[in-house]
Amino acid sequence: MSYRGYFNSIYDKKRYTVQIQTQGTTTDILLGESPFIVGYEGDTTIYKPLKLSSATITVVHNDYLFDIYNATAQGTKVSLLNELGAIE
C-alpha cells in the first residue's frame, strides 16, 4: 500500500503532498504537527543537500504502517510534491 498526506507550508502558504511509495493501492494519511522536516548534517559543502540530508515525516494513524519500513536505507521512496505536482 502507498500513502499520501497533505500539509500547507507556514512559510510560503503553498499546499504540499508527501507520497510514501511502497506497493499496491494509495491511501490518504493524516500528517502530524510537524509533517515534513529536512535536516542537514556535517559541514557546509556544495554537495550537502545530496549526501548529508535526512527527512522526518510525522504520521498520525490508528495502526502500524509496517510496509513503510525496509531493511535498507533506500528501500522506501518518499516524494515531496508542490501544488503543481513537481518534485521538491
N, C-alpha and C positions, 0 to 999 in steps of 0.2 A: 504494500500500500504506500502511496506517496502522500505527502502532506503539504498543505498550503495555508499560510496565515498572512494577515494584513496588519499594517500599522501606518499611522500618519507621523511624519517627522516633526519634531518640535522646532527644528532649525529652519527648514525650507518649506514647511507646511505641505509637502507632497505626500502622496499615498505610495507605499511600497508593499511589495509582495515578497514573502520568503517562501521558497519552494525547497522542500526536502525530498529528494528523489530517491526512492527505493524501487520497488517493482509493484505493478498492479494498478488499481484504481486510485484516484486522487480524492482525499478527504480534507475538508477545511478544518483547521485547528485554531484554538484561541491562543494568542501570544500574550506573554506576561507584561508586567510594568516596564521592564527594560527589554524590549523584544529582540533587538539585534545590536550587539556591541562588537566592534572590531578593536583588537589590541595589537600593538606593535611592540616587539621585544628587541633587545640588543641596541647597538649603536646606530647612528643615522648614516645610511648609505642610500644610493640611488636604487638599490635592489631591495630595500627594506620591505615595501609592500608585497613583494613576490616571495621572499624567502622567510621572513620572520614575523608573519602575521598570523593571527588566530581570530576566530569569531565565536561568540557565545550567543545562543538563541534560547530565550526563556519561553517555554511552552507550558500552558495550563491545560491539563487534561485529566479526566477521571480514571484513566487506566494507563498502564505502562505501554510505551510505544517501542517494543523490543526490536522491531525490524529496522529502526533507525541506527542501532548500534552495530558496529562492524569491527572485526579483529584487526583491520589495517587502518592506518590514519587517513587514507584516501578512499575508503570504502563506501562512503555515503556522500553523494553530491548535493551541495546546498547552493542555491542561487538567490541573489537579491535583485529583484526586478523593479524598475521605476514605473511610473504611470503609463508609459508608452510600451512597456514590456521589454525594454532593453536591459541587459545585464549590467549591474553596477559593479 
